[in-house]
Amino acid sequence: MTTPVTVTVTGAAGMIGYSLLFRTGAGQLLGASTPVRLRLLEIPQAVRVAEGVAMELDDCAFPLLMDVEVTDDPRVAFDGANVALLVGARPRGKGMERADLLGANGAIFGPQGRAINDAAADDVRVLVVGNPANSNALIAASNAPDVPKERFSAMTRLDHNRAMSQLARHAGVHVSQVRRMSIWGNHSATQYPDVFHTVVGGRPGVELAEDTAWLAGEFIPTVAQRGAAIIEARGSSSQASAADAIIDHVRDWYLGTPEGDWTSAGVWSTGHYGVPDGLMCSFPVTSDGKGWSVVDGLEIAPFSRERIDASIAELVEEREAVRALGLV
Ligand code: NAX
């Protein structure tokens, strides 16, 4: 058996945690030959619930799960972490302004970034899921100066998967027949799901993109509003699909994206496609198992450019707001 990988999950007593932790224990995160040690981080008021989840994990008797530890101390939680999944965040409360939300999350992701910097393993990779995911990832990365920025990413994989399913349904093919979807920008209502470079059942997706009424009037809003539609139907936000997207993101990051395809992730911009340096922006990306690379050289149609720019503008505004609060 190979050396166990230490996986730290924050917000472990939350809804996403309840799906994610059992799939991780079952070996779905890093593959069936990689044993894992789980470290669960929660706020003090939710530690008891996380302990209950740890008891259930024990009761599964997973062959690949070596150990589960619950703590409310980020230094303990991230000690030796190889994979850090930052799921716990402060939700927007009633009457909360954006600056309040960014400030409240800065108080979570700043200290967590510092704890990762000081305590995590040298090879740590960090996925930020808790919203606002891109800005929270920016805050965590900025507070971990010794960890290379490319080891941080923000999750847009759920948006990516949603866009794949919507496109497949529209084209009348199975979702396995859709390749090369791209989510650009922020994980927010301004995100841009791009079908121009897709291949759908062997057909270039750009043919479907000619129907701009469908694209602008149906496809893009359906993908961007899917989270709200789930809340309306279930009475609570996406849980299992979010956990599934985390699994997909991490697997592709560690095991590599399939040949001839790519995925989407929020990564630290180094200026690709005119995105300002140092923004945590979603791009089409591939992984060779060692890290993400932005897919280069795509021709961006004016229809896409306008929407990508709008989402980038929102990310720039968020960065200015977190800078003004002294969080980055
Ligand atoms: P829950 O409210 O069920 O759980 C969040 C958990 O985080 C709670 O148990 C809370 O005690 C814990 N927590 C809060 N502050 C913490 C801290 N400082 N350290 C450790 N734990 C802390 O939310 P859930 O449905 O699990 O969603 C978690 C986050 O994912 C939310 O911010 C949500 O908005 C975000 N999402 C992001 C998605 C993405 O695609 N990037 C999609 C799904 C999801 O909406």
Residues whose N, C-alpha, C, O or C-beta is under 5 A from the ligand:
A	BS01	NAX	T10 G11 A13 G14 M15 I16 G17 L41 E42 I43 A46 V87 G88 A89 I108 V128 V129 G130 N131 A133 M155 L158 H187 S237 S238 A242
